[in-house]
């Protein structure tokens, strides 16, 4: 399974094409829209979320509520395009009008300058429109399809916020998956710790007042994965590595860890590795889950726990110094409409990119042309694992 996205931040639309989804999987636009609308929520979001109402149009690959096995085309219209048509339209512009709209001042922390150097663009709007985090809406749409597939084979997934601006949520190991989902959905910052969530919102408000931005740590929790998904044989088939790649590819993410992650460097081996136990009812289990559901690049059968670090958004209301690429003169970077904190939304994006990698690994390992046969194969494999 793979997907490709197209579209610019203020262009006509975002398009996602997904290939490799099994035939006869139940799929409706309402389920995808639920994910897209979740991405737009969160304390600290900017005015763009009030302008756009992300809703998907399934333009191919689905008929009467079921996938066909052919590529699935998903379209998300940009409602704000009507105000940007003269700037972002595909037709040629007159030379004088074009020159008036050229962006030559790169913003620190963005892709502007590096992208202009790579592709030879003197107008950096050609860079910033595609490098915008707006593109993650298209990735959430792809991940929503993956989540629906996973749900139908007994695998559930949730993303939430562990930390914002150094304010850490207390661990809640006793919460069920349903409780994690309900609490994170009810929290404006998607935090499972209500007291910490209140402090996070205060920090976001303070950053906005100061013209600054703040980052944090998101966590994704996956339940229901059988052991042995992924591979130890080839480096590019290790599932934890593929998840790490997907998470790191999200805009502004600068680090990934599984389970206790970097804390493992500060502990003895006896306090890191998860001891193995067995029962006739459940088969093999671990007494702990320090490794976040992975051993040797494969799932262990324990819940997958992966964290991602998001840096503060680089567009600030107290702008940083930069250099005009035409005049080479120093200036203070332009102020764009922006969020003061997008960590709660990023948790939703992370949830969906992780879902896609997990679903893809499952499809690689089992027969998947027809969804009913995939489900049958997964059920059989689970029984084999339990009685191994």
Secondary structure, DSSP 8 states (H G I E B T S, - for coil): -EEEEE--TTSSEEEEEEE---BT-B--HHHHHHHHHHHT--TT--THHHH----EEEEESEETTEE-SS-EEEEEE-GGGGGTHHHH-SS---HHHHHHT---B--TTSSHHHHHHHHT-SSTHHHHHHHSGGGHHHHHHHHHHHHHHHHTTT-EEEEEEEEETTEE----TT--HHHHHHHHHHSTT-BS-HHHHHHHHHHHHHHHHTT----EEEEEEEE---TT-B-SSSGGG-HHHHHHHHHHTSTTEEEEEETTGGGGGGS-GGGTS--EEEETTTEEEES--TTTTEETTEE-SS-EEEEEEE---S--SS--EEEBTTT--EEE-------S--HHHHHHHHHHHHHHHHHHHHHHHS--SBHHHHHHHHHHHHHHHHT-
